[in-house]
Structure formats: C-alpha cells, structure tokens
C-alpha cells in the first residue's frame, strides 16, 4: 500500500508547531508521494458555573479572551502549514476543530483512523504532547510518524537511510509491513537487533526477514547492537546515531489502562527523547 493521504496533527497550545517541524512534515509527505492535510484545534473552555466568581472576575470575558487567543494560534499554524504545503505542491486540506483540551486526543484519533499515516511532533520532555502522540499511536490503527522538535542534522528531512528495530515480535512485524513504501524508497536499510537485552527465540528471523524484503526489491544490511547493560532505548539511540539514520522504524509496545498507556521500555524511551523521526505501528 502506498501512502497517499497523510494527516499532520498540528499543535497550538501552549505554542504552535514550529515552522521547521512543519517543513519537515511536508517534506516527508512529499518524499512519500502523498498529499497532506493539516489538523489544528482552537481550545474551548466550559463556563465556570460559579455566579459569584463570574460577577467578581468576569469569568465569561476571560474565557472569551482565551478562546480568541487559541483560535488565532490555530488559524496561524494552519495558514503556515498551507503555505508550506502549497509551495511543495501537495496541499490537500486544512481542518480547524473547536473542542475542550480534554477531547483533543479523541478527535485526533478519529481523524487518524481515516488517513494512511499521521504525523505528530514531539518536544523532548513535553508530557502533554507525548500523551497526545500515544493516543494516536495506540488508538488509530494506522502508522504514526513522530517528528522530534529538536531534530539532529541540518537540511531538509530525507528518507535515504532507514533503521529498523527488529526482535521478531508482532509489533515489529506490523511496523515493517506498514513501512514497506518507505523501505522501498530508501537508499539504505539497516535491520538491527539489540542483543543481550531479552531472549529472542527465532534464530533465523533476521535472515528470513532479509529474504522476505528482498522479494519486495529491498536490499538490507543485517546488524546487531549490544545492549551491554544499557536500556534498550539507549542502545537504539546509539545505533541510530552511528548509521546516521533519517528514520527509525519500530513497533510500539504498550496497552491502555484507564486512558493512560503502559509503555514498553524502548517505546517509552524513544517517545521521551526521540533520537530521530520515528515510524511507529501498533
């Protein structure tokens, strides 16, 4: 399946998605031969329901002012997105929604389920953005690309070198299947298995995976990284840096528990500190 219909879930609160990150997302969609839509939110605030506070502080006026600011941010980031996507010749549509902040993730998931791929941005240590990304990754049923706000490397985002984290698990298998259009376009594909971190029973899985991908016209380099007592996330981060990967493909490990996600170690580490753009499937 080719990626034709891509969604960029833009942020507005507390700050809009940076222009450089919007450019990365549009460049990525262009590299995939896709058209891209932008989704942004104007946050609404319910009325206080406190008559005394309304009289003393003019709560309705304060709420209206905050709603106006949020709407202006959403319109600005969408205008920036459309301008960049128009210049790339891949603009599809801009979507403006108005919801309380508590509903943003649910609405994002609904839109993401109706797209081939969703792009989100993530600032290091930004817990609210991480929760939003997790909701899309685990709730959409579609692949997600996470763009770090502080991307390492200069120049336009490319997909020349792709690293794939492989452990013969179901999430990793799903991620590779979903990422096939990207792997076919890449110039170099590294399949890396982190050793001495957990038991991997299928000894032939790397070789068999290479044969499978070769049948899709994808030549790969099979590689290993020694955890050497480090968390798996640290081992993957080091490997991504060593092979100068433009993108890391990996399965997303986790499950929902009362609207919070219990994440696997590698998934948690990558989302807390993305070393490169991440392609995640669950």
C-alpha positions in Angstrom: 0.0 0.0 0.0 1.3 3.5 -0.9 0.8 6.4 1.3 -1.5 8.9 -0.5 -3.4 10.6 2.3 -1.3 11.9 5.2 -2.5 13.9 8.2 -0.4 16.3 10.2 -1.8 16.7 13.7 -0.5 20.2 14.5 -0.3 21.7 18.0 -1.5 25.1 19.1 -1.2 25.0 22.9 0.9 26.2 24.6 2.8 27.1 21.4 2.1 26.3 17.7 4.1 23.7 15.9 7.4 25.3 14.9 7.8 26.3 11.2 10.9 24.0 10.9 8.9 21.0 12.1 6.0 21.8 9.7 8.6 21.9 6.9 9.9 18.5 8.0 6.4 17.0 7.9 5.6 18.4 4.5 9.0 17.3 3.1 8.3 13.8 4.5 4.9 13.6 2.8 6.4 14.9 -0.4 9.1 12.2 -0.3 6.3 9.6 0.0 4.4 11.0 -3.0 1.5 11.8 -0.7 -0.8 14.8 -0.3 -1.1 16.2 3.2 -3.9 17.7 5.4 -3.3 19.8 8.5 -5.4 19.5 11.6 -5.4 22.1 14.4 -7.5 22.9 17.4 -8.9 26.0 19.0 -9.3 25.1 22.6 -12.7 25.9 24.2 -13.3 26.4 27.9 -16.6 25.4 29.5 -18.5 28.1 31.5 -17.5 28.2 35.2 -21.0 27.8 36.7 -19.9 29.9 39.6 -22.2 33.0 39.7 -20.1 34.9 42.4 -16.9 34.3 40.5 -18.5 35.4 37.3 -19.5 38.7 38.9 -16.2 39.4 40.7 -13.8 38.3 38.0 -15.9 38.5 34.8 -15.1 34.8 34.0 -17.1 34.8 30.8 -14.9 37.7 29.4 -11.7 35.8 30.5 -12.9 32.6 28.8 -13.8 34.5 25.6 -10.4 36.1 25.5 -8.6 32.8 25.9 -10.7 31.2 23.2 -9.9 34.1 20.9 -6.1 33.6 21.5 -6.4 29.9 20.9 -8.3 30.4 17.7 -5.7 32.9 16.5 -2.9 30.4 17.2 -4.8 27.6 15.3 -5.5 29.8 12.3 -1.9 31.0 12.2 -0.4 27.5 12.3 -2.8 26.3 9.7 -2.0 29.2 7.4 1.7 28.5 7.8 1.1 24.8 7.1 -0.9 25.6 4.0 1.7 28.0 2.7 4.5 25.4 3.0 2.4 22.5 1.6 1.2 24.7 -1.3 4.8 25.5 -2.2 5.6 21.8 -2.2 2.5 21.1 -4.4 1.0 18.6 -2.0 -1.6 20.6 0.0 -4.9 18.8 0.4 -7.0 20.5 3.1 -6.9 22.3 6.4 -9.1 21.3 9.3 -9.9 23.5 12.2 -11.8 22.0 15.2 -13.0 23.6 18.4 -13.0 21.4 21.5 -12.1 21.4 25.2 -8.5 20.3 25.7 -9.6 17.0 27.2 -11.2 15.9 23.9 -8.4 16.8 21.5 -6.7 13.3 21.6 -10.0 11.5 21.0 -10.8 13.7 18.0 -7.3 13.3 16.6 -7.7 9.6 16.8 -10.9 9.7 14.8 -9.2 11.7 12.0 -6.1 9.5 12.1 -8.2 6.4 11.6 -9.3 7.8 8.2 -5.8 8.5 6.9 -3.0 6.3 5.6 -0.5 7.9 8.0 -0.5 10.6 10.7 2.4 12.9 11.6 2.8 14.3 15.1 5.6 16.5 16.6 7.1 15.9 20.0 9.2 18.1 22.1 11.7 16.4 24.5 10.1 16.0 27.9 6.7 17.5 26.8 4.4 15.2 28.7 1.1 16.6 27.2 2.4 16.2 23.6 3.6 12.7 24.5 0.1 11.7 25.7 -1.4 13.1 22.5 1.1 11.1 20.4 0.4 7.9 22.4 -3.3 8.2 21.9 -2.8 8.4 18.1 -0.2 5.6 18.0 -2.3 3.1 20.0 -5.8 4.2 19.1 -5.7 4.9 15.4 -4.9 1.5 13.9 -2.7 3.3 11.4 1.0 4.0 11.4 2.3 7.2 13.0 5.5 9.2 12.4 6.8 11.2 15.4 8.9 14.2 14.4 11.2 15.5 17.2 11.0 19.2 17.7 14.8 19.3 18.1 15.8 17.2 15.1 19.5 16.4 14.8 21.1 17.2 11.5 20.7 20.1 9.1 18.9 20.5 5.8 15.5 19.1 4.6 14.3 15.9 6.1 15.2 12.9 3.9 14.4 9.2 3.9 17.6 8.0 2.4 18.8 5.9 5.4 16.3 3.9 7.4 17.0 1.8 10.5 14.5 -0.9 11.6 14.4 -2.2 15.1 13.8 -6.0 14.8 13.0 -8.5 17.5 10.7 -10.9 15.7 7.7 -9.6 17.8 4.2 -8.9 16.5 4.6 -5.0 16.8 7.9 -5.1 15.0 6.4 -7.3 12.2 3.4 -4.9 11.9 5.7 -1.9 11.7 7.8 -3.4 8.9 4.7 -4.3 6.9 3.3 -0.8 7.3 6.6 0.8 6.5 7.2 -1.1 3.2 6.5 2.0 1.0 9.2 3.9 2.9 11.7 1.0 2.8 11.3 0.7 -0.9 12.2 4.3 -1.4 15.2 4.3 0.9 18.7 4.1 -0.4 20.0 2.2 2.7 18.0 0.0 5.1 19.6 -1.4 8.3 17.8 -4.1 10.2 19.2 -4.0 13.8 18.5 -6.5 16.6 19.6 -5.4 20.1 21.4 -8.3 21.7 21.8 -9.2 25.4 18.7 -7.3 26.3 16.0 -10.0 26.1 15.7 -13.5 24.8 14.9 -13.8 21.1 13.9 -17.3 20.2 13.7 -17.2 16.4 17.4 -17.6 15.4 16.7 -17.5 11.7 14.4 -14.5 11.8 16.9 -11.9 10.6 18.0 -13.9 7.6 14.4 -14.8 6.7 13.3 -11.2 7.1 16.1 -10.1 4.7 14.9 -12.7 2.2 11.3 -11.5 2.5 12.2 -7.9 2.0 14.4 -8.8 -1.0 11.3 -10.2 -2.6 9.9 -6.7 -2.4 13.0 -5.3 -4.0 14.5 -4.1 -0.7 18.2 -4.8 0.0 19.0 -4.6 3.6 22.0 -4.8 5.9 21.6 -7.1 8.9 23.2 -5.8 12.0 23.2 -6.2 15.8 23.7 -3.8 18.7 24.9 -5.0 22.0 22.9 -3.6 24.9 25.9 -4.1 27.2 23.9 -3.5 30.3 22.2 -0.4 28.9 18.4 0.1 28.5 17.3 -0.9 25.0 16.3 2.7 24.2 19.9 3.9 24.8 21.2 1.1 22.6 18.9 2.1 19.8 19.7 5.7 20.2 23.4 5.0 19.8 22.8 2.8 16.7 20.7 5.5 15.0 23.5 8.0 15.5 26.1 5.5 14.3 24.4 4.8 11.0 23.1 8.4 10.6 19.6 7.1 10.1 17.0 9.6 8.9 14.2 7.5 10.3 13.8 4.7 12.8 11.0 2.1 12.2 9.9 0.2 15.3 6.9 -1.5 16.8 5.1 0.4 19.5 4.7 -1.7 22.7 2.0 -0.8 25.2 -1.5 -1.1 26.4 -4.2 1.2 27.7 -5.1 1.4 31.4 -7.9 3.8 32.2 -6.9 6.3 29.5 -3.2 6.0 30.3 -0.8 3.9 28.4 1.6 1.5 30.0 4.5 1.5 27.5 7.3 -0.9 26.8 10.8 0.3 27.7 12.0 1.1 24.2 8.8 2.8 23.2 8.8 4.9 26.4 12.5 5.9 25.9 12.0 6.8 22.2 9.0 9.0 22.9 10.6 10.7 25.9 13.7 11.5 23.8 13.3 10.8 20.1 16.8 10.4 18.5 15.4 10.8 15.0 12.0 10.8 13.3 10.2 7.6 14.4 7.8 5.4 12.4 5.6 3.6 14.9 2.9 0.9 14.4 0.9 -0.9 17.0 
